Amino acid sequence: MGRMFGTDGVRGIANKELTCELALKIGAAGAYVIASDVHRPRILIGSDTRRSADMLCSALIAGICSVGGDAIMLGEIPTPAMAYLVRCYGADAAVMVSASHNSMEYNGIKWFDSNGFKLKDSVEDRIEAIIKENIMLPMPTGEGVGHMMSAKRARDEYIEFLKEASTADTLAGIKIALDCANGASSGIAREVFEGLGATVFAYEDEPDGCNINDRCGSTYPERLRQIMTELDADVGFAFDGDADRVIAFDEYGNIVDGDRIMGICAADMKREGTLANNMLVMTVMSNLGLKKYMNKLGIDYAETKVGDRYVLEKMLEGGYSIGGEQSGHIIFLDKNTTGDGMLTAVKVLNVLKKSGKSMSELAREIDIYPQVLVNVMLDKDVMSEALDDPDFISENKRISSTLGDNGRVLIRKSGTEPLIRIMVEGQDQSEIETLALRAANVLTAKYNGRIKEKR
């Protein structure tokens, strides 16, 4: 069996891979590990809007209480709210039940420590070892058993946190379209932005337990793009299921992805003197256009592996204030310890209001280069050999030489599937598609690979 905890907690199909029995064990083991430093741990529990959240939250609570921990139920709430509220309430940990942008049949369990950070690998390993080795945990009786309570003001306190993050006196005069993905932002987003003075058109904000991320949200931008073309709105924001990421849209319905959002916000922070150590943290997938824009403004940038935990590690290491991913998972470390879609939207709206520019004008300042991603599926046994293949390496060097300073090729191995990802970036869409397929054809010819996806 592989490692239970992935890069974003424990995730799987609810009631099949992620069962109530497993959730109970995760709750008990997690509370027990945390209780090694705290006599009776207080642990927050929150969820997105999936049908399976009730049963998994109940199982987690049972596990926590069974080892003497107290569970504080927050209800349906965004993931970043958990990272904020665990600090606000002085709790010992927080657990979010969500599968983020995945379809409704999936669910996940993600822990935060008392400082709002994801658990360290060493702590996850201790929890996992207890579960896999069937270690018997102490089971208190009588007054030693934990109990559950509800935090009735959790939603309101998170809304106030978001509103207080705005530096604009009012957003009056700005019309905003929202796609809440029928997820965790559904019961919060409208109130946040209307409370800041904006005119709000909210869509996909009626969750029924099954429609989360269903042809809506940040992973299905076509929905809000269509809405934007029909509305007289100034800007649009599409969140994912747990609202830790966001994709923006300009007034014409054009996508403004995480790279452009980071560029817009980093430029504003530099002007305001709040860009810590003059640094933006991005991943290797961030667009060459963003890097050139940073160079133009005299802003330094650091690159990490793909994944928000690597972005956060680099930010903490260097004391940096902003970092994120092309997908719209953006961290403002002076405000929160994880990506926060609604906080990011507030930051963008502040720039919009202050600059007096339209969203399209702000986005056009960053010249985004076309990117093509080709995924090649291979047999697991030949993955390493294929990556080191001399013909494959030579082909990629030829592609890099062809593109020069106005493009690049990036080769990555998938962390979850037997795939080699070939990303080519350049100024001409047709050229980079040809070059990416040329590299992929080396693998399909020599290793019987199959092109799974091209986008």
Disulfide bonds with the S-S distance in Angstrom:
none
